[in-house]
């Protein structure tokens, strides 16, 4: 069963978080706390190389910059495979948070 949470943004209504991986026995993962503010933070935007993902990330970048964040862009070589280990490491070292784009 997926964890259920409530947040002030959704009026305290239950929100179910789904893990899209096909794990038979999902690993328990502790959630990282949300950033209190985007001001002065570095946000990584990962384009997974699907068509139009860059357009989605362009809009997010504008919003993040308006809120005082620095934005760094990254791109996977192909959407058919996981991001290379060195790319994941680079993002983890350079960014406070990351958004992965999935579009078609």
N, C-alpha and C positions, 0 to 999 in steps of 0.2 A: 504494500500500500504506500502511496506517495505521501510525503509530509503535507500537512495542511497548516496554513498560517493566516493571520489576519493582519491588516495594516491600516493606519489612519487614512491612507489615500483611497482605499476602497470602502470606507465607511465601516470597517470592522467585519466586512463580509468574508467568509472563508475563501481562501485561495489555495488551490492544490498545485503543487510544483511537480512537474513531470520530468523524468530523466529519459531523454529519447534514445539512449543506448539500449542495446539488446542484451543486457546482462541478465543471466538467469537468476543470479543472486546478487542484487545490486549492493555495491560497497556503500557503507555508511559514510557520508561526507558531512563534516561540520561546515555550516555556512559561514562565510566571512561576513563580518558586519558591514552594512552599507556605509559609504562615505558620508560624513556629516555635511560636507559641502564640496562642490567642484572647484571652488576658488583655489588656484595655485596647484591643483592636481594635474597629473599627466594621464590622459586617457588614450589607450591604444585602440585603434579601429582596425580589425582584421577582416580583410576582404578574402573570402574563401574561393574566389575566382568563378563564381556563378554569374551568369548574365544579370546585369542591372544592380548587382550588390553594391557597386561603387556609387550609384545614384543615391541609394539609401544612406550609405555612409557619408556622402557629401552633405546631406541634410542634417544628420546627427552632428557632424563636425561643426556646422554653423551654430547649432544650439549649444554645444559644449563650450565653444569659444565665447559665445555671448554670456555664459555663466562663469567665465574666468578660468577655464581649464586650458591647458596646453594639449594639443592633439598630435599624436604620432600615428602614421598610417603604415600598415603592414599588408602583405598579400601572400597567400599560399600559392605555390606553383600550380596546383590543380585541386579541384574540389573533390576528386575521387579518392584522395588519400588524406590521412591526418596531417596536420602541420608538422613539418620537420622539427626534430628536437631542438636544433639550434635556434630556429625561429621562435619556438615557445619559450626558450630560455631568454632570448633577447627581449621579448615582450614582458616576461615576468620581472626582469631586472630594471627595465626602463619605465614601466607604467604602474600607476596606482590602481587602475581598473582597465578592463578591456571589454569591447563589444565586438561580437563576431557577426558579420552580415551573412544572411542567407536570403537570396532572392532569385527570382526567375522572371 
